[in-house]
Amino acid sequence: MTVKCIFKEPCVNKAPEGNKLAILNALNQGGFVSGQALGEQLGISRAAVSKHIASLQEMGIDIFTVSGKGYCLNNSLPLLDKTRIIEQLAHLECDNAVEVEAIIDSTNSELMRRVQNRQPLESGQILVSEMQQAGRGRRGRTWQSPFGANLYYSYYWRLDDGLQAAMGVSIAVGLAVYDAIKVLYNLDVALKWPNDIYLNHKKLAGVLVELDGQVEGPCHLVIGIGINLLMPDGASAQIDQPWTDLSSHAGCIDKNQLVAVLTQRLAARLAKYQQGGLAQMKAQWNSLNAFAGEIVTLTTGQRQWRGVCEGIDEQGGIVLRQDGVLKSYFGGEISLRKEG
Protein backbone atom coordinates (compact mmCIF):
# COMPACT_ATOMS: atom_id res chain seq x y z
CA MET A 1 0.00 0.00 0.00
CA THR A 2 1.32 3.43 -0.91
CA VAL A 3 1.55 5.70 2.13
CA LYS A 4 1.21 9.45 1.68
CA CYS A 5 0.65 12.54 3.81
CA ILE A 6 -1.70 15.37 2.88
CA PHE A 7 0.36 18.51 2.34
CA LYS A 8 -1.45 21.76 3.19
CA GLU A 9 0.47 24.99 2.56
CA PRO A 10 3.41 23.88 4.73
CA CYS A 11 5.14 26.22 7.14
CA VAL A 12 8.62 25.56 5.74
CA ASN A 13 10.42 27.56 8.42
CA LYS A 14 9.00 25.65 11.38
CA ALA A 15 9.19 22.13 12.67
CA PRO A 16 7.48 20.48 15.64
CA GLU A 17 9.24 21.13 18.92
CA GLY A 18 8.33 21.09 22.58
CA ASN A 19 4.73 20.02 23.10
CA LYS A 20 4.07 19.65 19.37
CA LEU A 21 6.90 17.15 19.04
CA ALA A 22 5.76 15.33 22.19
CA ILE A 23 2.23 15.03 20.76
CA LEU A 24 3.61 13.76 17.46
CA ASN A 25 5.72 11.16 19.24
CA ALA A 26 2.70 10.01 21.26
CA LEU A 27 0.56 9.66 18.13
CA ASN A 28 3.37 7.83 16.35
CA GLN A 29 2.96 4.92 18.80
CA GLY A 30 -0.16 3.94 16.85
CA GLY A 31 -3.91 4.02 17.46
CA PHE A 32 -6.09 6.82 18.84
CA VAL A 33 -5.04 9.01 21.75
CA SER A 34 -7.56 11.26 23.47
CA GLY A 35 -7.03 14.98 23.86
CA GLN A 36 -7.52 14.56 27.60
CA ALA A 37 -4.77 11.92 27.82
CA LEU A 38 -2.38 14.11 25.80
CA GLY A 39 -3.20 17.12 27.98
CA GLU A 40 -2.59 15.21 31.19
CA GLN A 41 0.68 13.80 29.85
CA LEU A 42 1.97 17.26 28.91
CA GLY A 43 0.32 19.31 31.66
CA ILE A 44 -1.65 21.48 29.23
CA SER A 45 -5.33 22.02 28.48
CA ARG A 46 -7.33 20.10 25.87
CA ALA A 47 -7.77 23.39 24.03
CA ALA A 48 -3.98 23.76 23.85
CA VAL A 49 -3.72 20.19 22.56
CA SER A 50 -6.27 21.03 19.86
CA LYS A 51 -4.25 24.05 18.76
CA HIS A 52 -1.07 22.00 18.56
CA ILE A 53 -2.89 19.35 16.50
CA ALA A 54 -4.13 22.04 14.10
CA SER A 55 -0.58 23.37 13.77
CA LEU A 56 0.75 19.90 12.94
CA GLN A 57 -1.99 19.45 10.34
CA GLU A 58 -1.04 22.77 8.75
CA MET A 59 2.49 21.42 8.34
CA GLY A 60 1.08 18.64 6.17
CA ILE A 61 1.03 15.87 8.77
CA ASP A 62 -2.14 13.84 8.23
CA ILE A 63 -3.92 13.47 11.60
CA PHE A 64 -7.42 12.09 12.01
CA THR A 65 -9.70 13.77 14.55
CA VAL A 66 -12.64 11.61 15.68
CA SER A 67 -15.15 12.75 18.29
CA GLY A 68 -15.12 10.48 21.32
CA LYS A 69 -11.88 8.74 20.26
CA GLY A 70 -9.32 11.52 19.95
CA TYR A 71 -6.47 11.80 17.46
CA CYS A 72 -4.66 9.32 15.27
CA LEU A 73 -1.95 9.55 12.62
CA ASN A 74 -3.23 8.41 9.25
CA ASN A 75 0.07 6.61 8.80
CA SER A 76 2.92 6.44 11.28
CA LEU A 77 5.78 8.74 10.41
CA PRO A 78 9.20 7.08 10.37
CA LEU A 79 10.70 9.32 13.05
CA LEU A 80 14.34 9.30 14.11
CA ASP A 81 15.34 7.98 17.53
CA LYS A 82 18.99 8.41 18.56
CA THR A 83 18.87 5.54 21.06
CA ARG A 84 17.51 3.14 18.47
CA ILE A 85 20.07 4.25 15.88
CA ILE A 86 22.90 3.57 18.34
CA GLU A 87 21.40 0.16 19.17
CA GLN A 88 21.18 -0.70 15.48
CA LEU A 89 24.76 0.46 14.89
CA ALA A 90 25.98 -1.65 17.83
CA HIS A 91 24.22 -4.67 16.34
CA LEU A 92 26.22 -4.05 13.14
CA GLU A 93 29.43 -3.62 15.20
CA CYS A 94 29.68 0.08 14.38
CA ASP A 95 30.39 2.78 16.97
CA ASN A 96 29.86 5.99 14.98
CA ALA A 97 29.03 9.18 16.84
CA VAL A 98 25.41 10.13 16.14
CA GLU A 99 23.54 13.43 16.37
CA VAL A 100 19.81 13.80 15.73
CA GLU A 101 18.15 17.18 15.21
CA ALA A 102 14.45 17.95 14.82
CA ILE A 103 15.19 20.88 12.51
CA ILE A 104 18.33 22.35 10.96
CA ASP A 105 19.19 24.56 8.02
CA SER A 106 21.15 21.75 6.35
CA THR A 107 22.95 18.76 7.81
CA ASN A 108 25.79 19.29 5.33
CA SER A 109 26.04 22.99 6.11
CA GLU A 110 26.26 22.32 9.85
CA LEU A 111 29.09 19.81 9.53
CA MET A 112 30.94 21.99 7.03
CA ARG A 113 30.71 24.96 9.43
CA ARG A 114 32.38 22.83 12.07
CA VAL A 115 35.10 21.83 9.61
CA GLN A 116 35.77 25.43 8.63
CA ASN A 117 35.72 26.60 12.27
CA ARG A 118 38.19 23.82 13.12
CA GLN A 119 35.84 22.29 15.64
CA PRO A 120 36.74 18.72 16.61
CA LEU A 121 35.06 16.07 14.48
CA GLU A 122 35.49 12.32 14.56
CA SER A 123 35.77 10.62 11.18
CA GLY A 124 32.53 8.71 10.68
CA GLN A 125 30.38 11.15 12.65
CA ILE A 126 26.73 11.22 11.55
CA LEU A 127 24.25 14.08 11.65
CA VAL A 128 20.61 13.42 10.73
CA SER A 129 17.55 15.64 10.94
CA GLU A 130 13.78 15.40 10.65
CA MET A 131 13.59 18.58 8.58
CA GLN A 132 15.90 20.96 6.73
CA GLN A 133 15.09 24.61 6.22
CA ALA A 134 17.73 25.02 3.52
CA GLY A 135 18.42 21.57 2.13
CA ARG A 136 20.78 21.68 -0.84
CA GLY A 137 21.40 19.60 -3.92
CA ARG A 138 24.09 20.08 -6.52
CA ARG A 139 24.49 23.33 -8.49
CA GLY A 140 22.63 25.33 -5.85
CA ARG A 141 19.35 23.47 -6.22
CA THR A 142 17.00 23.19 -3.25
CA TRP A 143 16.49 19.71 -1.79
CA GLN A 144 12.87 19.40 -0.65
CA SER A 145 12.97 18.55 3.06
CA PRO A 146 9.49 18.35 4.67
CA PHE A 147 9.32 17.27 8.32
CA GLY A 148 9.64 13.58 9.05
CA ALA A 149 9.06 12.54 5.46
CA ASN A 150 12.51 11.62 4.21
CA LEU A 151 16.07 10.88 5.31
CA TYR A 152 18.40 13.89 5.62
CA TYR A 153 21.81 12.45 6.43
CA SER A 154 25.38 13.75 6.54
CA TYR A 155 28.62 11.88 7.29
CA TYR A 156 32.01 13.41 8.06
CA TRP A 157 35.08 11.67 6.67
CA ARG A 158 38.75 12.63 6.87
CA LEU A 159 40.94 11.61 3.96
CA ASP A 160 44.66 12.20 4.38
CA ASP A 161 45.61 11.80 0.71
CA GLY A 162 44.62 15.26 -0.54
CA LEU A 163 41.82 16.72 -2.65
CA GLN A 164 42.85 14.90 -5.83
CA ALA A 165 42.29 11.56 -4.10
CA ALA A 166 38.67 12.52 -3.35
CA MET A 167 37.63 12.92 -7.00
CA GLY A 168 35.61 9.72 -7.21
CA VAL A 169 34.07 9.63 -3.75
CA SER A 170 30.51 10.34 -4.96
CA ILE A 171 30.71 7.14 -7.06
CA ALA A 172 31.54 5.09 -3.96
CA VAL A 173 28.77 6.81 -2.00
CA GLY A 174 26.18 6.01 -4.67
CA LEU A 175 27.18 2.36 -4.45
CA ALA A 176 26.81 2.48 -0.65
CA VAL A 177 23.23 3.72 -1.07
CA TYR A 178 22.64 0.88 -3.53
CA ASP A 179 24.05 -1.60 -0.99
CA ALA A 180 21.80 -0.41 1.84
CA ILE A 181 18.61 -0.40 -0.23
CA LYS A 182 19.38 -3.82 -1.67
CA VAL A 183 20.08 -5.49 1.67
CA LEU A 184 17.10 -3.92 3.47
CA TYR A 185 14.39 -3.92 0.80
CA ASN A 186 15.72 -6.17 -1.98
CA LEU A 187 15.24 -3.34 -4.47
CA ASP A 188 17.58 -2.83 -7.40
CA VAL A 189 18.28 0.85 -7.97
CA ALA A 190 20.14 2.43 -10.88
CA LEU A 191 22.85 5.08 -10.61
CA LYS A 192 23.02 8.31 -12.59
CA TRP A 193 26.41 9.99 -12.85
CA PRO A 194 27.67 11.60 -10.75
CA ASN A 195 25.42 11.40 -7.71
CA ASP A 196 21.77 10.40 -8.22
CA ILE A 197 19.97 7.17 -7.39
CA TYR A 198 17.03 6.11 -9.54
CA LEU A 199 14.28 3.54 -9.03
CA ASN A 200 12.05 2.63 -11.97
CA HIS A 201 13.49 5.57 -13.95
CA LYS A 202 12.54 8.08 -11.23
CA LYS A 203 14.82 9.87 -8.76
CA LEU A 204 14.84 8.25 -5.34
CA ALA A 205 17.92 9.77 -3.71
CA GLY A 206 20.78 12.19 -4.20
CA VAL A 207 24.33 12.66 -2.96
CA LEU A 208 26.17 15.91 -2.24
CA VAL A 209 29.88 15.64 -1.37
CA GLU A 210 31.59 18.81 -0.12
CA LEU A 211 35.31 19.16 0.49
CA ASP A 212 37.66 21.33 2.48
CA GLY A 213 41.40 20.79 2.39
CA GLN A 214 44.60 21.03 0.41
CA VAL A 215 45.86 19.53 -2.83
CA GLU A 216 48.32 17.57 -0.72
CA GLY A 217 47.54 16.86 2.91
CA PRO A 218 44.45 16.27 5.03
CA CYS A 219 41.11 16.63 3.28
CA HIS A 220 37.79 16.97 5.09
CA LEU A 221 34.70 15.57 3.35
CA VAL A 222 31.07 16.09 4.29
CA ILE A 223 28.97 13.49 2.53
CA GLY A 224 25.29 14.37 2.29
CA ILE A 225 22.66 11.79 1.34
CA GLY A 226 18.96 12.54 0.88
CA ILE A 227 16.55 9.62 0.37
CA ASN A 228 12.84 10.05 -0.33
CA LEU A 229 10.98 7.85 2.15
CA LEU A 230 7.43 9.18 2.50
CA MET A 231 7.35 12.28 0.33
CA PRO A 232 4.13 14.33 0.64
CA ASP A 233 2.41 14.82 -2.70
CA GLY A 234 2.32 18.58 -2.25
CA ALA A 235 6.11 18.80 -2.09
CA SER A 236 6.39 17.58 -5.67
CA ALA A 237 5.38 20.99 -7.03
CA GLN A 238 8.95 22.16 -6.34
CA ILE A 239 10.65 19.12 -7.92
CA ASP A 240 11.62 19.50 -11.58
CA GLN A 241 11.95 15.81 -12.51
CA PRO A 242 10.09 12.51 -12.00
CA TRP A 243 10.58 11.18 -8.45
CA THR A 244 9.60 8.28 -6.25
CA ASP A 245 9.95 7.26 -2.60
CA LEU A 246 10.83 4.06 -0.76
CA SER A 247 7.44 3.63 0.91
CA SER A 248 5.82 3.28 -2.51
CA HIS A 249 7.94 0.18 -3.15
CA ALA A 250 8.79 -1.23 0.28
CA GLY A 251 5.88 -0.28 2.56
CA CYS A 252 6.69 0.92 6.07
CA ILE A 253 10.26 2.09 6.57
CA ASP A 254 12.28 1.86 9.79
CA LYS A 255 14.29 5.04 9.38
CA ASN A 256 16.57 4.24 12.32
CA GLN A 257 17.52 0.88 10.82
CA LEU A 258 18.12 2.58 7.47
CA VAL A 259 20.48 5.11 9.08
CA ALA A 260 22.48 2.32 10.71
CA VAL A 261 22.75 0.08 7.65
CA LEU A 262 23.54 3.03 5.38
CA THR A 263 26.32 4.04 7.78
CA GLN A 264 27.78 0.54 7.84
CA ARG A 265 27.73 0.23 4.05
CA LEU A 266 29.12 3.72 3.56
CA ALA A 267 32.03 3.03 5.90
CA ALA A 268 32.78 -0.18 4.00
CA ARG A 269 32.73 1.53 0.60
CA LEU A 270 34.89 4.41 1.81
CA ALA A 271 37.44 2.00 3.27
CA LYS A 272 37.62 0.15 -0.05
CA TYR A 273 37.92 3.46 -1.88
CA GLN A 274 40.75 4.60 0.36
CA GLN A 275 42.61 1.35 -0.26
CA GLY A 276 42.28 1.14 -4.03
CA GLY A 277 40.21 3.98 -5.45
CA LEU A 278 37.48 2.94 -7.87
CA ALA A 279 39.37 0.04 -9.44
CA GLN A 280 37.23 -2.55 -7.65
CA MET A 281 33.98 -0.58 -8.01
CA LYS A 282 34.06 0.60 -11.62
CA ALA A 283 32.57 -2.57 -13.13
CA GLN A 284 29.70 -2.73 -10.64
CA TRP A 285 28.85 0.96 -11.07
CA ASN A 286 28.79 0.50 -14.84
CA SER A 287 26.43 -2.47 -14.46
CA LEU A 288 24.06 -0.14 -12.57
CA ASN A 289 24.44 2.83 -14.95
CA ALA A 290 20.95 4.29 -15.47
CA PHE A 291 21.83 5.59 -18.95
CA ALA A 292 24.05 2.76 -20.23
CA GLY A 293 24.21 2.80 -24.03
CA GLU A 294 21.90 5.81 -24.28
CA ILE A 295 22.59 8.96 -26.28
CA VAL A 296 22.92 11.76 -23.73
CA THR A 297 23.78 15.43 -23.59
CA LEU A 298 26.45 16.46 -21.12
CA THR A 299 26.32 20.07 -19.97
CA THR A 300 28.89 22.13 -18.08
CA GLY A 301 28.47 25.88 -17.93
CA GLN A 302 27.66 27.10 -21.44
CA ARG A 303 29.17 24.08 -23.18
CA GLN A 304 27.48 20.85 -24.23
CA TRP A 305 28.68 17.51 -25.52
CA ARG A 306 26.59 14.72 -27.03
CA GLY A 307 27.48 11.06 -27.14
CA VAL A 308 26.69 7.52 -26.07
CA CYS A 309 27.02 7.00 -22.32
CA GLU A 310 29.57 4.24 -21.71
CA GLY A 311 29.80 4.56 -17.92
CA ILE A 312 32.73 5.73 -15.80
CA ASP A 313 36.50 5.37 -15.91
CA GLU A 314 38.73 4.47 -12.96
CA GLN A 315 38.94 8.12 -11.86
CA GLY A 316 35.15 8.47 -11.73
CA GLY A 317 34.83 10.55 -14.89
CA ILE A 318 31.91 9.97 -17.24
CA VAL A 319 32.86 8.31 -20.52
CA LEU A 320 31.08 9.28 -23.74
CA ARG A 321 31.52 7.65 -27.12
CA GLN A 322 31.71 10.45 -29.68
CA ASP A 323 32.26 9.60 -33.34
CA GLY A 324 33.71 6.27 -32.32
CA VAL A 325 36.14 7.81 -29.82
CA LEU A 326 35.89 7.40 -26.03
CA LYS A 327 36.30 10.63 -24.05
CA SER A 328 36.17 11.16 -20.29
CA TYR A 329 34.70 14.26 -18.66
CA PHE A 330 35.07 15.56 -15.10
CA GLY A 331 33.84 18.55 -13.11
CA GLY A 332 31.55 19.53 -10.27
CA GLU A 333 29.15 21.45 -12.48
CA ILE A 334 28.49 18.76 -15.04
CA SER A 335 24.92 17.58 -15.48
CA LEU A 336 23.74 14.62 -17.44
CA ARG A 337 20.34 14.48 -19.13
CA LYS A 338 18.99 11.68 -21.25
CA GLU A 339 17.77 12.90 -24.64
CA GLY A 340 14.15 12.44 -25.59
N, C-alpha and C positions, 0 to 999 in steps of 0.2 A: 504494500500500500504506500502510495506517495504521501509524504507528510509535508504540509506547508503551513505557514503562519499568514494571517491576514495582515497586510501592511497599510496602516492608515496615517498618511502624512507624518512620517517619523520625526521625532525631535533628535536630530543627528548630533547635537552637542551635549546630550545628556544620556546617562545610563543609570540603571537602578542602583541605588546605594542606600545604606541605612535601613529603614523600615521597608522600603520598596524591595530591596534585595532580599530581606528576610522573608517577606511575603512570597516572593518568587521562589525562593528555596523551599518554603513550606508546601507550595502548590506543586512543585516539581517532584514531590514524594509520591504523587499519584492520588487519584480520587478527589472527592469534594471535601473542602474545608470550610466550615462556617465562618462568617464574619465575626461572630462572637468569640470563637476559639482563637482566631488570629489576633483579635484585639486583646484578649487576655494574655496571650503569649508575648505580645509586644508591649503591653501596658498602655494601649491607646484605645480610643473610642471606635465603635463600629463605623461611625461616620468618617473617621480618619482612614479606616481600612478601605472604605468605599472610594474615597478620593485617591488613595494609592493605587487601587485596582484600575480606576479610570485612567490614571497616568500611565500605567503599564500597558493598557490597551491602546492608548494613543501612540505608544512607541512601536506598535505593530505586533505585540505579543497577544496571541489569541486566547482569551480567557472567557470561559462560560460563566454566566451568572444565572443561577436558578433559585427562585424563591423557595425557602424552606430547606434548601440543601447547601447553599453557599456558593463557593467558587471552585472552578476546576480548569486546569490547563487543557486546551483542546488536544495538544500533543506535548509530551514532556520535552522540554528543552535539554539538549545535551550540555549541561553546565560543567565548568571546570571545578575541580576539587584538588587542591594542592596535596592533601594527605593521600588521596587515592592515586594521584600521579606518582608520588614517591613510592608508594607500595607496589605499583605496577613496575616501576623502574627497578626496584629491589628484586622483584621476581625475575627480571631479565638480567640481573647481575650488573646493573648500571647504578652509578651513584652521582649523577649529574645534579648540580645545584638548580633549583627550580623556583621561579617567581611567578605568581599569578596575580593579575590585576583585573579589576572589574572594567575599568575604562582607562585608556591611554591615548595619546595622540597617534603614536605608531610604535610598535614593539621594536622595529628596526631603528627608528630614530632615537629611542631611549638608550639602546645599547651603544649606538654609535656616539651619542653624547658622552657616555661614560668612557669610551675609548679615547675620544678627543680631549677629554678633561683628565686623562690619565688616572681614572679611578680603577681600583683593583678589580679585575675580572678573571674568573677561572675558566680556562678553555673547556668548552662543553656546557657552559651555563645556558639555561633556557629561560626565556621570558615569553609568557603567553597571556592573552587578554581576551575578555568577553566581547570587547567592542573597541574599535579604533576611531578616533575623531578625524584622523588625517592619514588613513592607510594609503600606502603608495605602491604602485606597480612600476614597471620600467618606463623610461622616457617621460617621467613626470605625470603619468596617468594616476587617477584615483583608484584605489582598491576598495570596492564596496564592503563595508564592515559593520553591518547591523548587529545589535546586541544578541549574543548567545547563539547566533545562527550558524557561524562558521568557525574554522580554526585559524587564529591569528598567532603565528609562532615565529620566534626568532632564536637563533643559536649562535653563540660567540665561539670563534675558533681562532687560535693563534697558529700561524704558519711561519716557521723561521727561515724559509728559503727564498723570501723576497716576493715582490709583486708579480714578477714574470711567472713564477711557479703557480700562481693562483688563477691563471688564464682559463683553465678548463673546469673550475670548481662547480659552476652551475650545471654542467653535464653530470657530474657525480651526484649532485643534490637531486636532480630530476630522477635519476635511477634509484635513489634512496626512497623517494616518494612512491615510485613504482613498487619497490620491495614491500613497503609497509601496506599499501593497498592490496597487493596480491596476497600477502600472508594473512591479513585480517578478513578480507571480504572476497577473496578469490576472483577479483576483477582484473582484467587485462587492460591497462591504460596505454595510450600512445604518447610519445614525446615530440614536442615541437621545438625546434632549435630557436633560441638557446635555452629557454627556461619556462616553457608552458607544458602542462599535463592535460591531455585530452581523453575523454571517454565518449565513445560513440560519436566521434567527430565534433564534440562540443567541449569547451574549456571547463575543466574541473578544478584546476589548481594552477598556481603560478609561483615562481621563485624570484627573489630579488637578493643578489649578493652585492654587498657594499664593502669596500676595502679602505684601509688606512695603513700606510707603511712606507717603506723605502724600496727602491729597485733591488737593493741587496740588503738583507737584514730582516728583522722581525716584521711580519705583516699581520694586521688584525682584520679578521673577516667577520662581518655580521651577516648571517644567512637567514633571510626571511622566507617563510613558506606560508601561503594562504591557500586553504582548501575549503571549497564550498561543501557544507554539510547539510544545512537545512535552510537554504536561501529563500527569504520571503519573496513572493512574486513581485511585489511592488518595487523591490530594489533593482529589478531587471531593467527599468526604464533608463538607468544610468550606465548600463553595460552595452558596449558597442559591438558585441559579437555573440554568437550562440553559446550558451552555457548550460551546465547541468550541475547537480549536487549528488553527494554520496547517498543521501537518504532515499533518493529516487531509484537507486539500484541495489542498495543493501539494507533498507529498512532502518531500524533504530541504530544509532551510532553511540558507542561509548567513547566520548571525546577524551577522557582521561587515559583510557587504554591506547587510543590512537596517538596521543602525545608521547607515551612511553615507547611504543613500538617504533614510531617515526624517529625518535631520538636514538634508539638502539641501532636502527638501520642506517641512519645518517652517520653516526660515529664509525660504523663499520666501513661505509663507502669512503669517508674522509681518510681513514687509516690506510685503506688500499690506494687511494689517490696519492697520499703522501709518500707511500713506498714506491709506486711505479707509474704515477701519472694516470693517463687514460688508456694505456696500452692494453690493460686487461678488461676495460669497459667499453672500448670503441665498438666491438662487434655486437655486443648486446644492445647498446644504444641504437645502432643502425638497424637492428632487427625490430626495434620499437618506433622507428622514425615515422611520424604521422604523415609525412609527405613524400615517402620513398618513391622514386621514379616519376614523380609529378613535375610538370612544368610550373615553376614558381617565379615570382618577382622578388628580388632582394633589394631593399631600400636602405640607404644610409645617407642622411642629410638630403641633399638635392639630387643625389645620384641613384640610378637604378641599374640592376643587372638582371637578366632573364636567363634561365637555364633549367636543366633537369636536376632535381635534388637527389644527390647521391649519398647524403649522410654527413658524417663528421670525419675529420682526420684525427691523428693522435694528439694534436694540440687543442682540439675542441672547436676548430674552425669549421664552418659549413662548406661543403664541397658541392659545386655546381658543374655540370657538364655543359660546356658552351662550345658549339661548333666542333664537337668531338674531343675537346680539350678539357681536362679537369682542373678547376681553379678553386682555391680555398679563400674564404673571406672571414675576417675577424672584426671585432669592434662592438663597443657597448651600445651603440645607437642603431645597430642593424635590426631591421624587422623583416619578417618573412611572411608573405601572404600567398596562399594558393590562388592561382588564376582560375577564373570562372566560378 
